[in-house]
Amino acid sequence: MATIVEVAKVAGVSKATVSRVLSGNGYVSEEKRELVFKAIAETGFRPNLLARNLATKSSQTIGLVITNTLYSGSYFTELMQHSARLMEQQGRQLLLVDGKHSAEEERAAIQFLLDLRCDGVIIYPRFLTIEEMDAIIDQHSHPILVINRRLRQHDSYCIYADQQRTSADAVEALIKLGHRDIAFITGSLDSPTGRERLAGYQSALEKHQIPLQQALVMEGKWQAQNGVAAVETLINQGSHFSALVASNDDMAVGALKALAAHSIAVPAQVSVLGFDDIPLAPFTVPSLSSVKMPVTEMIQETLERLISMLDGGEMRNRQRFSGEVIMRESIGSGPFA
């Protein structure tokens, strides 16, 4: 493998000149710069990235930490797709690292990226608490931004969707259409998003003085078969419900299938609402109403804020995002309309 000394020899310049060309620091005449690049091509020299990063104090890379249990599904596909696209537009590389299955492993993933000398890190935490994330940000000089968690001590380092408020608004939309007996399929309750969407459902019922029927709350794990199982349980226990909210669209699609299997018409007998507005939602039969979360806008805000921090820009206040109910054929009027 060619060395920097060989490049200098072929180019007829000093080793220091080659180093200045590679690092971009210091003046080098255009003539010598061209000689160095020609010599690099001839020798097949590849600069040591770690050494270059140490010299320039920048790797032009951003790390993204997401636990592997969240990789499937439209929501995270969209998040990663836009992260990569926006990084490419900025001339930077995106490194995806698995946060695995615990707070300690998420912490280790952050440290791994910092050890690789990433300029900054973005994390979508599942296990690290708000207090732990605040402490981690305090411990490091490199910016670490948090998606979908509301930090208490570092407003500028978090971008989040108000999952509870958005869920409450979605349930209120059904209440305004005349629904009172509204079933709810939770997401994983070890997930902050799952807990917040359930809390939004509960708060909407409370606001409208509708008693919470615990028998109408089914626990799910974000998968379509959970939607099927929830509907089967509701029917087998004789529960009456005119609307059903699933904490994501995969479970809502499963619910649609189970309702059809029992010849329960949607929306004539039961209205169905999901979350995340997956690409398949407009093509189900009937087309699925869903809550669209602003994933693209959130990741764009996150990356722009991170790059602003890296470039010495002004720190901005926390920005909160809300979802939007997309009404399609699966929702109709309730018995109290």
C-alpha positions as CSV (number, residue, x, y, z in Angstrom):
1,M,0.0,0.0,0.0
2,A,1.4,3.4,-1.0
3,T,2.5,5.8,1.7
4,I,2.5,9.6,2.0
5,V,6.3,9.5,1.5
6,E,5.8,7.7,-1.8
7,V,3.2,10.3,-2.9
8,A,5.6,13.1,-2.0
9,K,8.4,11.4,-4.0
10,V,6.3,10.9,-7.1
11,A,4.9,14.5,-6.9
12,G,8.4,15.9,-6.3
13,V,7.2,17.8,-3.2
14,S,7.8,17.6,0.5
15,K,5.8,15.3,2.8
16,A,4.5,18.4,4.5
17,T,3.1,19.7,1.3
18,V,1.2,16.5,0.7
19,S,-0.2,16.7,4.3
20,R,-1.4,20.3,3.7
21,V,-3.2,19.2,0.5
22,L,-4.9,16.3,2.3
23,S,-6.0,18.3,5.3
24,G,-6.9,21.4,3.4
25,N,-5.0,23.5,5.9
26,G,-2.2,25.9,4.9
27,Y,-1.4,27.4,1.5
28,V,-0.3,25.2,-1.4
29,S,0.0,26.5,-4.9
30,E,-2.4,25.2,-7.5
31,E,0.5,23.7,-9.5
32,K,1.7,21.7,-6.5
33,R,-1.8,20.7,-5.6
34,E,-2.3,19.2,-9.0
35,L,1.0,17.3,-8.8
36,V,-0.1,15.8,-5.5
37,F,-3.5,14.7,-6.7
38,K,-1.9,13.2,-9.8
39,A,0.6,11.3,-7.6
40,I,-2.2,10.1,-5.4
41,A,-4.0,8.7,-8.5
42,E,-0.8,7.1,-9.8
43,T,0.2,5.4,-6.5
44,G,-3.3,4.4,-5.4
45,F,-2.7,6.1,-2.1
46,R,-5.6,6.1,0.4
47,P,-5.3,8.5,3.3
48,N,-5.7,7.1,6.8
49,L,-9.1,8.5,7.8
50,L,-8.4,8.4,11.6
51,A,-5.2,10.3,11.1
52,R,-6.9,12.8,8.9
53,N,-9.8,13.2,11.4
54,L,-7.3,13.8,14.2
55,A,-5.5,16.5,12.1
56,T,-8.6,18.3,10.8
57,K,-10.7,17.7,14.0
58,S,-13.6,16.9,11.7
59,S,-14.7,13.6,10.1
60,Q,-17.7,15.0,8.1
61,T,-19.7,12.1,9.6
62,I,-22.9,12.1,11.7
63,G,-23.9,9.1,13.8
64,L,-27.5,7.9,14.2
65,V,-28.4,5.5,17.0
66,I,-31.7,3.5,16.8
67,T,-32.4,0.3,18.6
68,N,-32.9,-2.7,16.2
69,T,-36.4,-3.4,17.5
70,L,-37.5,-0.2,15.7
71,Y,-36.0,-0.9,12.3
72,S,-39.1,-2.4,10.7
73,G,-42.1,-0.3,9.7
74,S,-42.7,2.7,7.6
75,Y,-42.0,5.3,10.3
76,F,-38.4,4.4,10.8
77,T,-37.8,3.6,7.1
78,E,-38.8,7.2,6.4
79,L,-36.6,8.5,9.2
80,M,-33.5,6.7,8.0
81,Q,-34.2,7.5,4.3
82,H,-34.5,11.2,4.9
83,S,-31.5,11.2,7.3
84,A,-29.3,9.7,4.6
85,R,-30.6,11.9,1.9
86,L,-30.1,15.1,3.8
87,M,-26.6,14.1,4.9
88,E,-25.7,13.5,1.3
89,Q,-26.9,16.9,0.4
90,Q,-24.7,18.3,3.1
91,G,-21.7,16.4,1.8
92,R,-21.5,14.3,5.0
93,Q,-21.7,10.6,5.7
94,L,-24.3,9.0,8.0
95,L,-23.3,6.1,10.3
96,L,-26.2,4.0,11.6
97,V,-25.4,2.1,14.9
98,D,-27.7,-0.3,16.7
99,G,-28.8,0.7,20.2
100,K,-29.8,-2.9,20.9
101,H,-31.8,-3.8,24.0
102,S,-31.0,-1.6,27.0
103,A,-30.1,1.8,28.2
104,E,-26.5,0.7,28.7
105,E,-26.2,-0.5,25.1
106,E,-27.7,2.8,23.8
107,R,-25.1,4.6,25.9
108,A,-22.3,2.3,24.4
109,A,-23.6,3.0,20.9
110,I,-23.2,6.8,21.5
111,Q,-19.7,6.3,22.8
112,F,-18.8,4.1,19.9
113,L,-19.7,6.8,17.4
114,L,-17.8,9.4,19.4
115,D,-14.8,7.1,19.5
116,L,-15.0,7.0,15.7
117,R,-14.8,10.8,15.9
118,C,-18.2,11.5,14.5
119,D,-18.8,15.3,14.4
120,G,-22.1,14.8,16.1
121,V,-24.6,12.1,17.1
122,I,-28.4,11.8,16.8
123,I,-30.3,9.3,18.9
124,Y,-33.9,8.1,18.8
125,P,-33.8,6.6,22.4
126,R,-36.0,3.8,23.5
127,F,-34.4,2.9,26.8
128,L,-32.4,5.9,28.0
129,T,-34.4,8.1,30.3
130,I,-34.8,11.9,29.9
131,E,-32.5,12.4,32.9
132,E,-29.9,10.1,31.5
133,M,-29.9,11.8,28.1
134,D,-29.5,15.2,29.8
135,A,-26.5,13.8,31.7
136,I,-24.9,12.4,28.6
137,I,-25.2,15.7,26.8
138,D,-23.5,17.4,29.7
139,Q,-20.7,14.9,29.6
140,H,-19.6,15.5,26.0
141,S,-18.4,18.4,24.0
142,H,-19.7,17.0,20.7
143,P,-23.4,17.8,20.1
144,I,-25.8,14.9,20.8
145,L,-29.3,15.6,19.6
146,V,-32.4,13.6,20.7
147,I,-35.4,12.8,18.5
148,N,-38.9,12.3,19.9
149,R,-38.0,13.0,23.6
150,R,-38.6,16.2,25.4
151,L,-35.5,17.0,27.5
152,R,-35.8,19.1,30.6
153,Q,-32.3,20.7,30.7
154,H,-31.3,21.0,27.1
155,D,-34.1,22.5,25.0
156,S,-31.9,23.1,22.0
157,Y,-30.8,19.4,21.8
158,C,-34.2,17.8,21.4
159,I,-36.8,17.7,18.6
160,Y,-40.0,15.9,19.5
161,A,-43.5,15.1,18.4
162,D,-46.2,15.7,21.1
163,Q,-47.5,12.1,20.9
164,Q,-49.9,12.5,23.8
165,R,-51.5,15.7,22.4
166,T,-51.7,14.2,18.9
167,S,-53.3,11.1,20.2
168,A,-55.8,13.1,22.2
169,D,-56.7,15.2,19.2
170,A,-57.2,12.0,17.1
171,V,-59.6,10.5,19.7
172,E,-61.4,13.8,20.0
173,A,-62.0,13.8,16.2
174,L,-63.9,10.5,16.7
175,I,-65.8,11.8,19.7
176,K,-66.9,14.8,17.6
177,L,-68.2,12.4,15.0
178,G,-70.5,10.8,17.6
179,H,-68.4,8.0,19.0
180,R,-68.4,7.2,22.7
181,D,-67.4,3.5,23.0
182,I,-63.9,3.7,21.5
183,A,-61.6,0.7,21.7
184,F,-57.9,1.3,21.8
185,I,-54.9,-1.0,20.9
186,T,-51.8,0.2,22.6
187,G,-48.2,0.0,21.3
188,S,-45.5,-1.7,23.4
189,L,-45.9,-0.2,26.8
190,D,-42.1,-0.3,27.4
191,S,-42.0,2.3,24.6
192,P,-42.4,6.0,25.5
193,T,-44.4,6.5,22.3
194,G,-46.7,3.6,23.2
195,R,-47.3,5.0,26.7
196,E,-47.9,8.6,25.4
197,R,-50.4,7.5,22.8
198,L,-52.4,5.6,25.4
199,A,-52.3,8.6,27.7
200,G,-53.7,10.8,24.9
201,Y,-56.6,8.4,24.5
202,Q,-57.3,8.5,28.2
203,S,-57.1,12.3,28.4
204,A,-59.5,12.8,25.5
205,L,-62.1,10.5,27.2
206,E,-61.7,12.4,30.5
207,K,-62.0,15.8,28.8
208,H,-65.3,14.8,27.3
209,Q,-66.5,13.0,30.6
210,I,-66.6,9.6,28.9
211,P,-65.9,6.8,31.4
212,L,-62.8,4.8,30.6
213,Q,-63.8,1.2,29.9
214,Q,-60.7,-0.9,30.7
215,A,-62.1,-3.8,28.8
216,L,-61.8,-1.8,25.6
217,V,-58.1,-1.2,26.0
218,M,-56.0,-4.0,24.3
219,E,-52.3,-4.2,24.7
220,G,-50.3,-4.6,21.4
221,K,-46.7,-4.8,20.2
222,W,-46.9,-2.8,17.0
223,Q,-47.5,-5.8,14.7
224,A,-50.5,-6.6,12.5
225,Q,-51.2,-9.8,14.3
226,N,-51.7,-7.8,17.5
227,G,-54.6,-6.0,15.7
228,V,-56.2,-9.3,14.7
229,A,-55.8,-10.6,18.3
230,A,-57.3,-7.4,19.8
231,V,-60.4,-7.6,17.7
232,E,-60.8,-11.3,18.4
233,T,-60.6,-10.6,22.1
234,L,-63.1,-7.7,22.0
235,I,-65.6,-9.8,20.1
236,N,-65.2,-12.9,22.2
237,Q,-65.7,-10.9,25.4
238,G,-68.9,-9.3,24.0
239,S,-67.5,-5.7,24.1
240,H,-69.5,-3.0,22.3
241,F,-67.5,-0.4,20.4
242,S,-68.3,1.8,17.5
243,A,-64.7,2.9,16.9
244,L,-61.3,1.5,17.3
245,V,-57.9,3.3,17.4
246,A,-54.7,1.4,16.9
247,S,-51.4,2.9,18.0
248,N,-49.9,2.2,14.5
249,D,-51.2,1.4,11.1
250,D,-49.8,-2.2,11.0
251,M,-52.2,-3.1,13.9
252,A,-55.0,-1.1,12.3
253,V,-54.6,-3.2,9.1
254,G,-54.8,-6.4,11.3
255,A,-57.9,-5.0,12.9
256,L,-59.5,-4.4,9.5
257,K,-58.8,-8.0,8.5
258,A,-60.3,-9.4,11.7
259,L,-63.4,-7.2,11.5
260,A,-64.0,-8.3,7.9
261,A,-63.6,-11.9,8.9
262,H,-66.5,-11.4,11.4
263,S,-68.6,-9.6,8.7
264,I,-68.4,-6.3,10.7
265,A,-68.7,-3.5,8.2
266,V,-66.2,-0.6,8.3
267,P,-67.1,2.2,8.9
268,A,-70.9,1.4,9.0
269,Q,-70.5,-0.6,12.2
270,V,-67.0,0.2,13.4
271,S,-64.7,3.1,12.5
272,V,-61.0,2.4,12.4
273,L,-58.1,4.8,12.9
274,G,-54.4,4.1,12.8
275,F,-51.1,6.0,13.3
276,D,-48.1,6.8,11.1
277,D,-49.9,7.0,7.7
278,I,-48.0,4.2,6.0
279,P,-47.9,4.1,2.2
280,L,-50.3,1.2,2.1
281,A,-53.0,3.2,4.1
282,P,-54.8,4.7,1.0
283,F,-55.0,1.2,-0.7
284,T,-56.6,-0.9,2.0
285,V,-60.3,-1.7,1.7
286,P,-61.8,0.5,2.9
287,S,-58.9,3.0,2.8
288,L,-57.4,3.5,6.2
289,S,-57.7,6.8,8.1
290,S,-54.5,7.5,10.0
291,V,-52.5,10.1,12.0
292,K,-49.6,11.3,10.0
293,M,-46.6,12.1,12.0
294,P,-44.2,14.8,10.6
295,V,-41.1,12.5,10.4
296,T,-39.5,14.3,7.4
297,E,-39.9,17.7,9.0
298,M,-38.5,16.4,12.4
299,I,-35.4,14.8,10.9
300,Q,-34.8,17.9,8.7
301,E,-35.0,20.2,11.7
302,T,-32.7,17.9,13.7
303,L,-30.0,17.8,11.0
304,E,-30.2,21.5,10.3
305,R,-29.9,22.2,14.0
306,L,-27.0,19.8,14.4
307,I,-25.1,21.3,11.4
308,S,-25.8,24.8,12.8
309,M,-24.2,23.8,16.1
310,L,-21.2,22.3,14.3
311,D,-20.7,25.4,12.2
312,G,-20.9,27.7,15.2
313,G,-24.5,28.8,14.4
314,E,-27.0,30.2,16.9
315,M,-28.6,27.8,19.3
316,R,-32.4,27.6,18.8
317,N,-35.1,26.8,21.2
318,R,-36.9,23.4,21.4
319,Q,-39.3,22.7,18.6
320,R,-42.4,20.6,19.1
321,F,-44.2,18.9,16.2
322,S,-47.8,17.6,16.0
323,G,-49.5,15.0,13.8
324,E,-52.4,15.4,11.5
325,V,-55.5,13.1,11.2
326,I,-55.9,12.0,7.6
327,M,-59.5,11.1,7.1
328,R,-60.3,8.3,4.6
329,E,-63.0,5.7,4.1
330,S,-62.5,3.8,7.4
331,I,-64.1,6.5,9.5
332,G,-67.8,7.4,9.6
333,S,-70.3,8.9,12.0
334,G,-71.0,7.3,15.3
335,P,-74.3,6.5,17.1
336,F,-74.3,9.8,18.9
337,A,-73.8,12.0,15.9
